[in-house]
Amino acid sequence: MEEATFLGFHETLPAELHGCCPMASHDYTAADESHVLWDVMALLLVSLDNLSRVSFLVHADPARLADEAKELGALHGWKALSVSRTLALAPKGQATLRQVLEKSIAQIDSEVVILSDVALLFDPALGLDPLGLFRQLASEAKLLIAWTGSYRDGILTYAVPGHAHYRTWSAPDLTVFCL
C-alpha cells in the first residue's frame, strides 16, 4: 500500500508548518500576503497531472473550501457535483446511494469531477466507509473531494472532535492537497 502523498510547497513553509495543512489552524485576512501567495501556489499545484483516481482538497473552513473548489473548477474546466443535493433529489427507494452517485458522475462530461457537500456520507446512521465509496466511484472520472477537515502527520481527519461526523484515518493511501 502506498503512503499518503502530501502535495504542497513543503520546502517554502516555515518548519512549524511541515507535515500539516498550513492554513487550517490560522486565521488569515485578505491583506495577509503569504495567505494570498499560498492560495495561488496551491491552485497551480492542483492539476490533472498531479491527481490520483481519488484526490482530496482539504481545509477546515467549509466556506473557504467551497470557494477554492469552485475556483479550481473554473480554472481547469472541471465540473462539480454536490453529493447532498444529488442524493436529496434522487427518487427514493429506486437505487442505492452508490448507484445514484455512480450514475450522476457518469453523466458529467469532465476528466475530473469535484465532489462537494459530502457531509451526508459521514452520518453515523448510514454506516458508510466514505473513503471506500469514493474509490468505488472513481471508475468514470478522476474525483477531487472537497474535504472539510485536516491532514496532519499522516492522519486525515473529517470534521472536528465532538462533531457527529468526526472521523480519522491513519496513513491513508491518498493524494491530499491542503489549503
N, C-alpha and C positions, 0 to 999 in steps of 0.2 A: 504494500500500500504506500502511495506517495505521501509525503508530508504536505501540510498546508503551505501554500505559496502566498507570501505577503508581497504584493506588488506596490511599491511606493518609492519614494525618494529617500530611502534609508540613510544614504551617505550624507545627505544635506540636512538631516534633522539633528537637533540637539540630542546629546546622549540620553537624557531622561525620557525622550520620546521613542527611542528604539524599541521595536517589538510590540508596539501598541497602535491603536487608531489615534493618531495625534490630535485630531480635532474633537474627539468625543468627550473629553473631560475639561475643555477650556471654553470660556465664554468670550468669543471674539466679537469685535464690532466691525462694521463695514470699513472703518478707517484703518484697521489693522492690516498693514501691507503684507505681512507674512501670510496672513489668512487668505488674502486675495491671490497671492503667488501660489500658495498650496492648491487652491481651487483650480487655477489654470493648469498647473502641473498634473494634478490628479485627472482632470478631464482629458488631457492629452495622452495620458498613460492608458486609459481605458479605451482600447481599440480592438477591432476584430482579431488581430493577430495575437493579442495578449489574453483572450478569453478562452476558457475551457468550455466543455459542453455546458457546465453549470458554474457560474461565477457569482460572486456576491459583492454588492456595493453597500458598504457598511457605515452607518453613522447613528449616534444615539438620538438625534433630534429628527423626528418624523417629518416635520415641515421642511427642514433643510435637505433631508434625504430625497423627498419628493421633488424639490426644485432641481437638485443635481441630476436625478434620474431623467427628468423632463429635458433638461439641457443636453444631456448625453444623447437622448433620443433624437433631438433636433439636430445636433452636431453631426451624427452619423447616419441619420435616416432610419433609425431603429424604431420599431413600433412597440407600444406598451399595452399591457393587459392588466386590468385591475382584477385581482383574484376575487376579492369580496363582492365587487359589482357583478362579475360574471356568474358567480355562484348564486347571488341573490336573484338574478334574472332567469336562471335556469328553471325549466319545468320540474316540478317536484316529483320524485319517485320514478322518473323515466331513465335515469342514468346515475352511475356512481359519480362522486366528486371527481375522481381521477378521469373518468370518461368525459365529463363536461369540460375539464381543463384541457385534456388532450385534443378534443375537437376544436375548442376555441383557439388553441395555439396553432393547430394545423391550418386554420382558415386565415391566419395572418401571413401576409407576404413580406417577410423580413428575415434576413440572415440571423438577426439577434432579436429576441423578444424580451423586453424588460417586464418582469413580473412585479407589480406593486400591490400594496394593500393586502399583504399576505397574513395579517394577524389572525384571521379566522382559522387558518390551518394549525394554529398553536392552541386552540381551545382544548383544554384537557378532556372535555366530554367527547370529542371526536376520536381521541386515542390515536392520532396520526403521527407518523415519523416524517416531518416536513422535509428533511434533507433527502430521505429516500424517495419521497414523492417527487421532488424537484429532479432528481436523477432519472426517474422513470419518464418524466415529462419532456426531457431534453432530446427525444428522438427526432422531432420535427425541425428544431432550430436550436441554436445556442441560446441559453437562458441567462439573463443577468437579473439577479434577485435583489430588489431594493429591501435591505435588511436593517430593521431598526434594532440596533444593539451595538456590540463592540467585538473586536478581535484583539486580544492581548495575550502575549506569552503563550501562543498556541491554543488558546481557548476562545472559541466562538460562542458568543452569548446573544440570546434574543431577549429583548425587554430588560427590565431591571429587577433585582431581587425584591420579592414581595408582590410583584405583579403576577396575576393569574397565568399569564402566558410565558413566564420566565423559564428559559431552558438554557443549558450549556452543552457544548460538545468539546471534548479534549482532542487536540491534534486531528481535526477532520481533514479528509482528503479533498481540499478545496482550493480555488483561486479566490483570494479576497482582496478587494480594493477598499482601503479605508480612506474616508474623507476627513 
